[in-house]
Amino acid sequence: MEFAGIGYSEEQIQLLDIASEFCREKSPISSVRALLESDTGYDAAVWQEIVGLGWLAIAVPEAQGGVGLSLGEVVPVVEQMGRNLLASPFVTTITAQQALLAGGTSAQQAEWLPRLAAGEIGTLALGEAHGDWDLANIIATATRADGQIRLSGTKHFVLWADSADLLIVSAQLDGKAALILVEKSDIPAGALRRETIVDETRRSFALSLDGISVSEDAVLDISRTSAALAQIELAVNLLQSAEMCGGSQAVIDYTLDYLRTRKQFGKLIGEYQALKHPMVDAYVGYEKARTHLYSAAHSFADQGRGEVAVRMAKAAADGAYSFAADRAIQFHGGFGFTHDCDAGLHRRAAIFHASQFGDAAWQRGKLADLLF
């Protein structure tokens, strides 16, 4: 298996095979829709099976209880989750691990990485009301008082916050950007408010930081905050690209099944060129995006080159997923605009991914600065 001169690693091939079967079996569309109405938004039993498979330990060093592979080996797992709309706090937990690896102290890594690898849930509280994708633009504050760090402000789009054991919060401390560990027990009653977002397969919360105090050793290494924020941004964008590539494949397959069975005027609608050509365009876009995805997975740890590859992957995946889902809705006619059409779930997922950590246009702007 080769494309663009880059092959899959053995581990990626194995994980892709296992994840394909697991996600297809554990996340049929009937289960996806049932979870839309559930309290937590994900299946706790399936989460424990994910933990048992060791997927949360993939990118954690062996010294901290992990497998010791790279984030690139997480990509095929997340791709299949996106393909089957498998709802879980997997991606947020993986990105919390990446934040700790990039910016945590030795003590913080020793305490939390084994716990997150063993199934405790992590998430990030970085978004604010201004909606800026620059993670260093932080309004929330942290002040020192009586040996404690007191937080103030509000965070938005904190995914799976009600289930998280650990939240990594950004705030201004002593005039500098800081990342701070907040445990579930630190959050007072009423601090979390459920947000209504376009993608119903996820749970998002606003977090009021007012009244939250933590010890000073909850602050990640201040000297590495910029590096940690950069690592978080790239890690999330890589994993979002994987989810979107998987979703693109799913929505293309879903549409092709319809075009091969729906008849109009005594003829299968898939025989009309006006529908054939856009589906070819959707498939070509998907293949390009997937090539960029695995190129980014391959070069993620390469300084400079990795960032370019990730931003190209996110831009390509955003365009491919949006186009494929749009065509799916259009080709299903009036039914495509109803809540019962599965293409709508994918379109809403595409919109949400684009809204977080930079859409295609924003990524291309960053690429212009990097390449020219």
C-alpha positions in Angstrom: 0.0 0.0 0.0 1.7 3.1 -1.2 0.6 6.6 -2.1 2.6 9.8 -2.6 5.7 7.8 -1.8 4.6 7.2 1.7 3.4 3.8 2.9 1.3 2.7 5.9 3.3 1.4 8.8 2.7 -2.2 9.9 1.0 -0.9 13.1 -1.3 1.4 11.0 -2.4 -1.5 8.8 -3.2 -3.7 11.8 -5.0 -1.0 13.6 -7.0 -0.1 10.5 -8.2 -3.6 10.1 -9.2 -4.0 13.8 -10.8 -0.5 14.0 -12.8 -1.0 10.8 -14.5 -4.1 12.1 -14.9 -2.8 15.7 -16.4 0.5 14.7 -18.7 -1.0 12.1 -20.0 -3.5 14.7 -20.3 -1.2 17.7 -21.6 1.9 16.0 -24.4 1.0 13.5 -26.5 4.0 12.5 -29.3 2.9 14.7 -27.0 3.1 17.8 -25.7 6.5 16.6 -29.2 7.9 16.5 -30.2 6.3 19.8 -27.2 8.1 21.5 -28.4 11.5 20.2 -31.1 11.4 22.9 -28.9 9.9 25.7 -27.6 11.8 28.7 -23.9 11.2 28.1 -23.9 11.0 24.3 -21.8 7.9 24.2 -22.0 4.2 25.2 -20.1 3.5 28.4 -19.8 -0.2 27.6 -18.3 0.6 24.2 -15.9 3.0 25.9 -14.7 0.2 28.2 -14.1 -2.0 25.2 -12.0 0.8 23.6 -10.0 1.0 26.8 -9.6 -2.8 26.7 -8.2 -2.7 23.2 -5.4 -0.4 24.4 -6.2 2.4 21.9 -5.8 5.1 24.6 -2.3 3.9 25.2 -1.1 4.0 21.6 0.7 7.4 21.7 1.7 7.3 25.4 5.4 6.4 26.1 6.1 3.0 27.6 7.6 4.7 30.7 4.1 6.1 31.4 2.2 2.9 30.8 1.7 3.3 27.1 2.5 1.4 23.9 5.1 3.9 22.8 3.9 4.5 19.3 3.3 7.9 17.6 0.1 10.0 17.0 0.3 8.7 13.4 -0.7 5.3 14.7 -3.9 6.8 16.3 -5.0 8.1 12.9 -6.5 4.9 11.4 -8.5 4.3 14.6 -10.0 7.8 14.5 -10.6 7.6 10.8 -12.8 4.5 11.3 -14.6 6.3 14.2 -15.4 9.1 11.9 -16.6 6.7 9.2 -19.1 5.2 11.6 -19.9 8.3 13.7 -18.8 6.5 16.8 -19.4 8.9 19.6 -16.8 8.9 22.5 -14.4 11.1 24.3 -11.5 9.3 22.6 -10.1 12.3 20.6 -10.3 14.7 23.5 -8.5 12.2 25.7 -5.7 11.7 23.2 -5.3 15.4 22.7 -5.1 15.9 26.5 -2.3 13.3 26.5 -0.5 15.3 23.8 -0.8 18.5 25.8 0.8 16.8 28.8 3.6 15.3 26.7 4.4 18.7 25.2 4.0 20.9 28.2 3.5 18.9 31.4 6.1 18.6 34.2 7.6 15.2 34.9 5.4 14.8 37.9 2.2 15.7 36.0 3.1 13.3 33.2 3.9 10.5 35.7 0.5 11.0 37.4 -1.8 11.6 34.5 -0.5 9.8 31.4 -1.0 6.3 32.9 -4.4 7.3 34.1 -5.5 8.6 30.7 -4.0 5.6 29.0 -6.0 3.3 31.4 -9.3 4.8 30.5 -9.8 8.0 32.5 -11.3 10.8 30.3 -9.5 14.0 29.4 -10.6 17.1 27.6 -9.4 20.6 26.7 -11.0 23.9 27.8 -9.5 26.4 25.3 -12.3 28.0 23.4 -13.7 31.4 24.4 -16.5 33.7 23.4 -14.4 35.6 20.8 -14.1 32.4 18.7 -10.5 33.1 17.7 -8.7 30.1 16.5 -5.4 31.5 17.8 -5.1 29.5 21.0 -2.8 32.1 22.5 -5.6 34.7 22.5 -6.8 34.0 26.0 -9.2 36.2 28.1 -9.7 33.9 31.1 -7.4 34.7 34.0 -5.6 32.9 36.8 -4.3 34.6 39.9 -2.1 33.4 42.8 -3.6 33.6 46.3 -2.7 31.8 49.5 -0.8 29.1 47.6 -3.7 28.5 45.3 -4.5 29.4 41.6 -7.9 31.0 41.3 -9.5 30.9 37.9 -11.9 33.4 36.3 -13.7 33.5 33.0 -15.7 31.2 30.8 -14.7 28.5 28.3 -16.8 27.3 25.4 -16.9 24.1 23.3 -15.5 22.0 26.1 -16.3 18.6 24.7 -17.5 15.8 27.0 -16.8 18.0 30.0 -19.5 16.3 32.1 -17.7 13.0 31.7 -14.1 14.2 32.0 -11.8 13.3 34.9 -9.3 15.9 33.8 -9.7 19.2 32.0 -6.7 21.2 30.7 -7.7 24.9 30.9 -5.9 27.9 29.3 -5.7 31.1 31.2 -3.5 34.2 31.6 -1.3 33.8 34.6 1.2 36.6 35.6 0.7 38.1 32.2 1.6 34.9 30.3 -0.4 32.2 28.7 -0.7 29.1 30.9 -2.2 25.7 30.8 -3.7 24.4 34.1 -5.0 21.0 35.2 -8.5 21.0 36.6 -9.9 17.8 38.0 -13.5 16.8 38.1 -13.6 17.3 41.9 -12.4 20.9 41.5 -15.5 21.9 39.5 -18.4 23.3 41.6 -22.0 22.4 40.9 -23.6 24.5 38.2 -20.3 25.4 36.6 -21.0 23.4 33.5 -23.8 24.4 31.0 -24.8 22.2 28.1 -24.3 23.9 24.8 -26.5 23.3 21.7 -24.2 22.7 18.8 -24.8 21.7 15.2 -23.2 18.3 15.6 -25.6 16.3 17.7 -23.3 13.3 18.0 -21.1 15.3 20.5 -21.6 16.8 23.9 -20.3 20.3 24.3 -20.3 22.5 27.4 -19.6 26.0 28.6 -17.4 26.0 31.7 -17.6 28.9 34.2 -14.1 29.1 35.8 -15.4 31.5 38.5 -15.0 29.8 41.9 -12.5 27.2 40.7 -9.2 27.0 42.7 -6.4 24.5 42.2 -2.9 24.1 43.7 0.1 25.7 42.1 1.5 22.4 41.0 -1.5 22.1 38.7 0.1 24.6 36.3 1.9 23.0 33.4 5.5 24.1 32.7 5.1 27.8 31.8 8.2 27.8 29.7 6.7 25.2 27.4 3.2 26.7 27.1 3.7 28.0 23.5 5.1 24.6 22.4 2.2 22.8 24.1 -0.5 25.0 22.4 1.2 24.5 19.1 1.2 20.7 19.7 -2.4 20.7 20.7 -3.5 22.6 17.6 -1.7 20.3 15.2 -2.7 17.2 17.1 -6.4 18.2 17.0 -6.3 19.1 13.3 -4.6 15.8 12.4 -7.3 13.8 14.3 -10.1 16.0 12.9 -8.7 15.3 9.4 -8.9 11.6 10.1 -12.5 11.8 11.3 -13.5 13.9 8.3 -11.8 11.5 5.8 -13.7 8.6 7.4 -16.9 10.5 7.3 -16.3 11.4 3.6 -15.9 7.7 2.7 -19.1 6.8 4.6 -21.3 9.5 3.0 -20.0 8.7 -0.5 -20.9 5.0 0.1 -24.3 6.0 1.5 -25.1 8.1 -1.6 -23.9 5.5 -4.1 -26.2 2.9 -2.5 -29.1 5.3 -3.0 -28.1 6.1 -6.6 -28.0 2.4 -7.4 -31.5 1.7 -6.1 -33.6 4.8 -6.6 -35.5 4.9 -9.9 -37.1 7.8 -11.5 -39.0 7.7 -14.9 -38.2 4.0 -15.0 -34.4 4.6 -14.8 -31.9 4.3 -12.0 -30.9 7.9 -11.1 -27.3 6.8 -10.8 -27.3 6.5 -14.6 -27.7 10.2 -15.1 -24.5 12.1 -15.8 -25.6 15.1 -13.7 -25.3 12.7 -10.7 -22.4 10.6 -11.9 -19.9 13.4 -12.4 -20.3 15.1 -8.9 -19.9 11.6 -7.3 -16.6 11.2 -9.2 -15.6 14.6 -8.0 -16.5 13.7 -4.4 -14.5 10.4 -4.6 -11.4 12.2 -6.1 -11.6 14.8 -3.3 -11.8 12.1 -0.7 -8.8 10.2 -2.1 -6.8 13.4 -2.2 -7.7 14.2 1.4 -6.8 10.7 2.6 -3.4 11.0 0.8 -2.8 14.2 2.7 -4.0 12.6 5.9 -1.5 9.8 5.9 1.2 12.1 4.7 0.6 14.2 7.7 0.5 11.1 10.0 3.8 10.0 8.5 5.6 13.4 9.0 3.7 14.7 12.1 6.8 14.7 14.3 9.0 16.4 11.6 9.6 20.1 12.6 8.2 22.4 9.9 7.3 19.7 7.5 4.8 18.2 9.9 2.9 21.5 10.3 2.7 22.0 6.6 1.4 18.5 6.1 -1.2 18.8 8.9 -2.6 22.1 7.6 -2.8 20.7 4.1 -4.6 17.6 5.4 -7.2 19.7 7.4 -7.9 22.0 4.4 -8.3 19.0 2.0 -10.5 17.0 4.5 -12.7 20.0 5.2 -13.4 20.5 1.5 -13.9 16.8 0.7 -16.3 16.1 3.6 -18.4 19.2 3.0 -18.7 18.6 -0.7 -19.6 14.9 -0.3 -22.2 15.5 2.4 -23.7 18.4 0.4 -24.1 16.3 -2.7 -25.6 13.5 -0.6 -28.3 15.8 0.8 -29.0 17.2 -2.7 -29.2 13.8 -4.4 -31.6 12.5 -1.8 -34.1 15.2 -2.8 -36.6 16.3 -0.3 -35.8 13.4 2.0 -32.2 14.7 2.2 -33.3 17.7 4.1 -35.0 15.8 6.8 -33.6 14.6 10.1 -34.0 11.0 9.0 -31.4 11.2 6.2 -28.1 10.1 7.5 -26.3 12.5 5.2 -27.4 15.3 7.5 -25.5 13.8 10.4 -22.4 13.9 8.3 -23.0 17.4 7.0 -23.4 18.7 10.6 -20.2 16.9 11.6 -18.4 18.6 8.8 -19.6 22.0 9.8 -18.6 21.5 13.4 -15.1 20.2 12.5 -14.6 23.3 10.3 -15.7 25.6 13.2 -13.0 24.2 15.6 -9.3 24.9 15.3 -9.5 26.4 11.8 -11.4 25.8 8.6 -10.0 25.2 5.2 -9.6 28.9 4.3 -7.8 29.6 7.6 -5.5 26.6 7.1 -4.6 27.8 3.7 -3.8 31.3 5.1 -1.4 29.6 7.6 0.1 27.6 4.7 0.7 30.8 2.7 2.8 32.1 5.7 4.7 28.8 5.9 5.4 28.3 2.2 5.9 31.7 0.7 
